[in-house]
């Protein structure tokens, strides 16, 4: 499965089969985690065969069968949540290409102290459930490209493709509180795209923006633009 296929196929899954990940999958995932940690200055960890985090009152009736998950953490900073979103979605789409399913989880889990380590200067932003999903795809209402960007008949095809991919990105309660703007300027000989958040009562907008930016970038192509 290619990245554009993964973007279209990905959907949030809350119920999982009791099947272990293969050694090959684990090796590929860990290699990419190491790359994300280095590039994004993060402390992402892969937790395997751990059944306590998604049990109890916090996840009762919401999740079942979760035994593997990514721990999304890093040193506290103003842009941490956006980096968590960007690199976390890279792992989500990678998992999709491997035949696995995922779900971003902000609250419906509990911390298992011996399963992973968070340093004193770090923040645990969220976790991402991982495994062989049982949920069927459920279509969600999404905004129009005009609501989340300045895309039009005059904007280039790569920008429009980026917006279409961003609209398929997972966001907290499907809020899609982001906006992409193709600016009337050049930088390093390339087009310039500005990505920003819009107001939300729920929060998680910076993390959602990072997720949407990864989708946009994957579909639009890094060679066509630079971020403002």
Buried (B, 14 or more C-beta within 10 A) or exposed (E): EEBBEBBEBBBBBBBBEEEEBEEEBBEBBEEBBEEBBEEBBBBBBBBBEBEBBBBEEBBEEBBBBBBBBBBBBBEEEEEBBBBBBBBBBBBBBBBBBBEBBBBBBBEBBEEBEEBBEBEEEBBBBBBBBBBBBEBEEEEEEBBEBEEBBBBEEEBBEBBBBBBBBBBBBBBBEEBBBBBBBBEEEEEEEEBBBEBEBEEBEEEBBBBBBBBBBBBBBBBBEEEBBEEE
